């Protein structure tokens, strides 16, 4: 495996691990605040990000490189509101998209079309992730501080099926 590609993929592993860890902190916060549906949604998001990381780990190792598993940050992660949780989630997804685009760009520069092809799954996934985060933020803006609205929002996220997004809402 090309060393430049290996390095940028290992950087992406760190981004995916960071996302998983961050979403886990969000889920824990939501659970403590009584938002069980939001917590369930965020626990699933954390697991999904970990799977994205593992997919990269396996790809690097199978291609003859060496995947580097990053250490966890020792910084405490805290939140003040549900709005803040989802604003951070959206910002995090935008940053992951930027990082994935960097990987794709380097793949093209290095003429590594195998890795470029592999990364197309991540490109499509990020389109969905950003759209979902934007949609959630829009709903929270509509709800404002209405407790009934927040209750229904929490219930809706508990029953939210991420597979339906991946399948075009089916």
C-alpha positions as CSV (number, residue, x, y, z in Angstrom):
1,X,0.0,0.0,0.0
2,X,1.2,3.5,-0.9
3,X,2.5,5.2,2.3
4,X,0.7,8.4,1.7
5,X,-2.6,6.5,1.2
6,X,-1.9,4.5,4.3
7,X,-1.3,7.6,6.4
8,X,-4.4,9.4,5.2
9,X,-6.5,6.3,5.8
10,X,-5.1,6.0,9.3
11,X,-6.1,9.6,9.8
12,X,-9.6,8.7,8.8
13,X,-9.6,5.8,11.2
14,X,-8.9,8.4,13.9
15,X,-11.8,10.6,12.7
16,X,-14.2,7.6,12.7
17,X,-13.1,6.6,16.2
18,X,-13.4,10.1,17.4
19,X,-17.0,10.3,16.0
20,X,-17.9,7.0,17.8
21,X,-16.5,8.2,21.1
22,X,-18.2,11.6,20.8
23,X,-21.6,10.1,19.9
24,X,-21.2,7.7,22.9
25,X,-20.7,10.7,25.2
26,X,-23.8,12.3,23.6
27,X,-25.8,9.2,24.1
28,X,-24.8,8.9,27.8
29,X,-25.7,12.6,28.4
30,X,-29.1,12.2,26.7
31,X,-29.8,9.1,28.7
32,X,-29.0,10.9,32.0
33,X,-31.2,13.8,31.0
34,X,-34.2,11.4,30.4
35,X,-34.1,11.4,26.6
36,X,-34.2,7.6,26.2
37,X,-35.1,7.8,22.5
38,X,-32.3,10.2,21.7
39,X,-29.9,8.1,23.7
40,X,-30.9,4.9,21.8
41,X,-30.5,6.8,18.5
42,X,-27.0,8.1,19.5
43,X,-25.9,4.7,20.8
44,X,-26.7,3.3,17.4
45,X,-24.9,6.2,15.7
46,X,-21.8,5.5,17.9
47,X,-21.9,1.8,16.9
48,X,-22.2,2.8,13.3
49,X,-19.2,5.0,13.4
50,X,-17.2,2.3,15.1
51,X,-18.2,0.0,12.2
52,X,-16.9,2.6,9.7
53,X,-13.6,2.6,11.6
54,X,-13.4,-1.2,11.5
55,X,-14.1,-1.2,7.8
56,X,-11.1,1.0,7.2
57,X,-8.9,-1.0,9.6
58,X,-9.6,-4.2,7.7
59,X,-9.1,-2.5,4.3
60,X,-5.7,-1.2,5.2
61,X,-4.5,-4.5,6.7
62,X,-5.8,-6.5,3.8
63,X,-3.9,-4.3,1.3
64,X,-0.6,-4.8,3.1
65,X,-0.6,-1.7,5.2
66,X,-0.8,-1.3,8.9
67,X,-3.9,0.2,10.5
68,X,-3.1,2.3,13.6
69,X,-5.7,2.3,16.3
70,X,-5.7,5.7,17.9
71,X,-5.8,6.3,21.7
72,X,-8.9,7.9,23.1
73,X,-8.9,11.6,24.0
74,X,-8.7,12.3,27.7
75,X,-10.8,15.4,27.4
76,X,-14.2,15.3,29.0
77,X,-17.1,15.8,26.7
78,X,-20.1,17.6,28.1
79,X,-23.3,19.3,26.8
80,X,-25.7,21.9,27.9
81,X,-28.8,21.1,25.8
82,X,-30.3,18.8,23.2
83,X,-29.9,21.5,20.6
84,X,-26.1,21.7,21.4
85,X,-25.8,17.9,21.1
86,X,-27.2,17.9,17.6
87,X,-25.4,21.1,16.5
88,X,-22.1,19.3,17.5
89,X,-23.3,16.2,15.8
90,X,-23.8,18.1,12.6
91,X,-20.5,20.0,12.8
92,X,-18.8,16.7,13.4
93,X,-20.4,15.1,10.3
94,X,-19.3,18.1,8.2
95,X,-15.7,17.6,9.4
96,X,-15.9,13.9,8.7
97,X,-17.1,14.7,5.1
98,X,-14.2,17.1,4.7
99,X,-11.8,14.4,5.9
100,X,-13.2,11.8,3.5
101,X,-13.0,14.3,0.6
102,X,-9.3,14.7,1.4
103,X,-8.8,10.9,1.3
104,X,-10.6,10.8,-2.1
105,X,-8.5,13.7,-3.4
106,X,-5.2,12.0,-2.4
107,X,-6.4,8.7,-3.9
108,X,-6.8,10.5,-7.2
109,X,-3.4,12.3,-6.9
110,X,-1.7,8.9,-6.2
111,X,-3.7,7.1,-8.9
112,X,-4.9,4.6,-6.3
113,X,-8.2,3.7,-8.0
114,X,-8.8,0.7,-5.7
115,X,-8.9,2.9,-2.6
116,X,-10.8,5.6,-4.5
117,X,-13.5,3.0,-5.3
118,X,-13.5,1.8,-1.7
119,X,-14.0,5.3,-0.4
120,X,-17.1,6.0,-2.6
121,X,-19.1,4.1,0.0
122,X,-18.0,6.7,2.6
123,X,-18.8,9.6,0.3
124,X,-22.4,8.3,-0.2
125,X,-22.7,7.6,3.6
126,X,-21.7,11.1,4.5
127,X,-24.3,12.6,2.2
128,X,-26.9,10.7,4.2
129,X,-25.3,11.5,7.6
130,X,-25.2,15.3,6.9
131,X,-28.8,15.3,5.6
132,X,-30.0,13.4,8.6
133,X,-28.3,15.8,11.0
134,X,-29.6,18.8,9.2
135,X,-33.1,17.4,9.3
136,X,-32.9,16.7,13.0
137,X,-31.7,20.3,13.7
138,X,-34.6,21.7,11.6
139,X,-37.0,19.7,13.7
140,X,-35.5,20.9,16.9
141,X,-35.8,24.5,15.7
142,X,-39.5,24.0,15.0
143,X,-40.0,22.4,18.4
144,X,-38.2,25.1,20.4
145,X,-38.8,24.5,24.1
146,X,-42.2,22.9,23.7
147,X,-42.1,20.0,26.2
148,X,-44.7,18.0,24.3
149,X,-42.8,18.5,21.1
150,X,-39.6,17.3,22.7
151,X,-41.4,14.3,24.1
152,X,-42.6,13.3,20.6
153,X,-39.2,14.1,19.1
154,X,-37.5,11.8,21.7
155,X,-40.1,9.0,20.9
156,X,-39.6,9.5,17.1
157,X,-35.8,9.1,17.4
158,X,-36.2,6.0,19.6
159,X,-38.1,4.4,16.7
160,X,-36.0,5.8,14.0
161,X,-34.6,3.2,11.6
162,X,-31.2,4.2,10.1
163,X,-31.6,1.5,7.5
164,X,-34.6,3.3,6.1
165,X,-32.3,6.3,5.3
166,X,-29.8,4.0,3.6
167,X,-32.6,2.5,1.5
168,X,-34.0,5.8,0.3
169,X,-36.7,6.0,3.0
170,X,-38.1,2.5,2.2
